[in-house]
């Protein structure tokens, strides 16, 4: 697993926090930002986008992944996720199950790192396997 440098982690946290400004959350007021680090070094931002029909809503993590994939990027090292009601970062905002499943599609669960943060000083790093043990992915279909 590629160890992230402290400055990389802080940059991802800063990007994720800035992405909360773009969240469209007129119903929940729970802003989420994500910063996805591709293996090529590019960082893709994402924010959550709500919909009055609820089901068509999209999480910040998937927004970042889908942007990267739409540009032909399919390999990733890490993602940082932050979130909170009215942009207040009081506790970690872990990816939902659907987002974890999307990560399984594109990431090695033993190597892909998920940074959960409330600030550049307060964060924890997990592997996808830790957050989605026994995950189902492309290797299960071989």
C-alpha positions as CSV (number, residue, x, y, z in Angstrom):
1,X,0.0,0.0,0.0
2,X,1.3,3.4,-1.0
3,X,1.7,5.5,2.2
4,X,0.3,9.0,1.8
5,X,2.6,11.9,2.9
6,X,1.2,14.3,5.5
7,X,1.1,17.1,3.0
8,X,-0.9,14.9,0.6
9,X,-3.4,14.1,3.4
10,X,-3.8,17.7,4.4
11,X,-4.3,18.8,0.8
12,X,-7.0,16.1,0.3
13,X,-8.7,17.2,3.5
14,X,-8.6,20.9,2.4
15,X,-10.0,20.0,-1.0
16,X,-12.8,17.9,0.6
17,X,-13.7,20.7,2.9
18,X,-13.8,23.2,0.1
19,X,-16.1,20.9,-1.9
20,X,-18.8,21.2,0.7
21,X,-19.4,24.7,-0.6
22,X,-20.8,23.2,-3.8
23,X,-23.2,20.8,-2.0
24,X,-26.8,21.1,-3.1
25,X,-28.6,20.1,0.1
26,X,-31.9,22.1,0.4
27,X,-33.6,19.2,2.3
28,X,-31.1,17.8,4.8
29,X,-28.7,20.7,5.0
30,X,-26.0,18.0,5.5
31,X,-23.0,19.1,3.4
32,X,-20.5,16.5,2.2
33,X,-17.3,17.0,0.3
34,X,-14.9,14.5,-1.1
35,X,-11.5,14.6,-2.7
36,X,-10.5,11.5,-4.7
37,X,-6.8,10.9,-5.4
38,X,-6.1,9.0,-8.7
39,X,-3.0,7.0,-9.1
40,X,-1.9,9.5,-11.8
41,X,-1.9,12.2,-9.1
42,X,-5.0,14.0,-10.2
43,X,-7.5,15.0,-7.5
44,X,-11.2,14.9,-8.3
45,X,-13.6,16.8,-6.1
46,X,-17.1,15.8,-5.3
47,X,-20.1,17.1,-3.4
48,X,-23.5,15.7,-2.5
49,X,-26.4,16.6,-4.6
50,X,-29.9,16.1,-3.3
51,X,-33.2,15.8,-5.2
52,X,-36.8,16.2,-4.1
53,X,-37.4,12.6,-5.1
54,X,-34.6,11.5,-2.7
55,X,-33.7,8.4,-4.8
56,X,-31.9,10.4,-7.5
57,X,-29.7,12.1,-5.0
58,X,-25.9,11.5,-5.3
59,X,-23.3,11.3,-2.6
60,X,-20.0,13.3,-2.8
61,X,-17.9,10.2,-3.1
62,X,-19.8,8.9,-6.1
63,X,-19.8,12.4,-7.7
64,X,-16.0,12.4,-7.5
65,X,-15.6,8.8,-8.8
66,X,-18.1,9.4,-11.7
67,X,-16.3,12.5,-12.7
68,X,-12.9,10.7,-12.8
69,X,-14.4,7.7,-14.6
70,X,-16.1,10.0,-17.1
71,X,-12.6,11.3,-18.0
72,X,-11.2,7.8,-18.4
73,X,-9.5,7.5,-15.1
74,X,-10.0,4.1,-13.4
75,X,-7.2,3.7,-10.8
76,X,-7.2,5.3,-7.4
77,X,-5.1,5.5,-4.2
78,X,-7.3,7.4,-1.7
79,X,-10.4,9.5,-1.0
80,X,-11.0,12.0,1.8
81,X,-14.6,12.5,3.0
82,X,-15.9,15.2,5.3
83,X,-19.4,16.2,6.2
84,X,-21.7,17.8,8.6
85,X,-25.0,19.6,9.2
86,X,-24.7,23.2,8.0
87,X,-21.0,22.5,7.2
88,X,-20.1,22.0,10.8
89,X,-17.5,19.2,11.0
90,X,-18.2,17.6,14.4
91,X,-17.7,13.9,13.7
92,X,-16.6,11.7,10.8
93,X,-18.9,11.2,7.9
94,X,-18.2,7.7,6.6
95,X,-19.2,6.6,3.1
96,X,-22.6,5.0,2.8
97,X,-22.9,1.4,1.6
98,X,-23.6,2.4,-2.0
99,X,-20.4,4.5,-2.1
100,X,-18.4,1.7,-0.6
101,X,-19.7,-0.6,-3.3
102,X,-18.7,1.9,-6.0
103,X,-15.2,2.0,-4.5
104,X,-15.1,-1.9,-4.7
105,X,-15.6,-1.6,-8.4
106,X,-12.5,0.5,-9.0
107,X,-10.2,0.0,-6.0
108,X,-8.1,-2.7,-4.4
109,X,-9.9,-3.0,-1.0
110,X,-6.6,-3.9,0.8
111,X,-4.8,-0.8,-0.5
112,X,-7.4,1.9,-1.2
113,X,-7.3,4.4,1.7
114,X,-10.3,6.3,3.0
115,X,-9.5,9.4,5.0
116,X,-12.3,10.5,7.4
117,X,-11.6,14.0,8.8
118,X,-13.1,16.9,10.8
119,X,-10.0,19.1,10.2
120,X,-6.4,18.8,8.9
121,X,-5.4,17.9,12.4
122,X,-8.2,15.4,13.2
123,X,-8.5,12.5,10.9
124,X,-8.3,8.7,10.6
125,X,-7.3,6.5,7.7
126,X,-9.0,3.2,6.9
127,X,-8.7,0.7,4.1
128,X,-11.7,-0.1,2.0
129,X,-11.5,-3.6,3.4
130,X,-11.8,-2.3,6.9
131,X,-15.0,-0.4,6.0
132,X,-16.4,-3.1,3.7
133,X,-15.3,-6.5,4.9
134,X,-16.2,-9.4,2.6
135,X,-17.0,-6.8,-0.1
136,X,-18.3,-8.0,-3.5
137,X,-16.4,-6.8,-6.5
138,X,-15.1,-7.6,-10.0
139,X,-12.9,-10.4,-8.8
140,X,-16.0,-12.3,-7.6
141,X,-17.3,-12.4,-11.2
142,X,-14.1,-14.0,-12.7
